[in-house]
Amino acid sequence: MGTVIAAPAAGVVLRIANELDRGGLKICIDHGQALFTTYNHLGRTLVREGDFVRVGQHIALSGASGLE
């Protein structure tokens, strides 16, 4: 827990949500050309919806949300 998560490719943060029974705190990034990545059970996000992220940018810290 607390490990930094980096964006694998540039894109736009499409959604940040916190759903207790469905992956906890999560981020969805739209990389274009129908490619999306999601990150679930996060401890904390470091970006906001609508942010443009570049490859390697820190986007979140790992956690165990949604598992309690």
N, C-alpha and C positions, 0 to 999 in steps of 0.2 A: 504494500500500500504506500502511496506517496510517490511512486515512480512517475517521472515526467513522460508524457505521451506527446510525440511529435507528429505533425501532419506528413503523410507519405507523399503528397503532391499538392500543388497549389490549388486553391478553390475558394468557395464562399460557404461560410457557416450557414446552412439552411435552417437548422432547427436545434434548439437546446430544450430538453424536456426532462422532467423528473416523474417517473411513473413507478410507484412502489413495486407492483407485481410484474412489470414488463421491462426489466433492464435497468431500473433505477435511474440515476442521473446519466443522461446520454447526450451525445453530440452527433449530428449528421452533417457531413460536408459534401457539397456538390462540386465535383472536379471537372464537370463538363463532359460532353460526348457520352452522356448516359452513364457516367461512372460516379458512384456515391460510396462513401465509407461512413461507417457508424462506429461509435465507441461507447460501450455500455458499462454500468456499474462503477462510474467515476466517483472520485472523492471530491473533486473540485474542478470547475472549468476555468480556463484562463482566457477565453475569448467570448464574444457575444454574437447573437444572431446577426447576420448581415456583414460580419467582418470578412475581409479577404485575408486568407492565410497563405503563406508561401511554404514551399517544401522545407521540412525540418523545423518549422516554427512550433514552439511549445503551445499546445492547445488545452491540455488538461493534466490532472494528477490522477493516477489510478486509485481505486478505492473498492468498496464492497457495498455500495448503495443498492437498494432493491433486494438485498439478500437477507436482511434482518427479519 
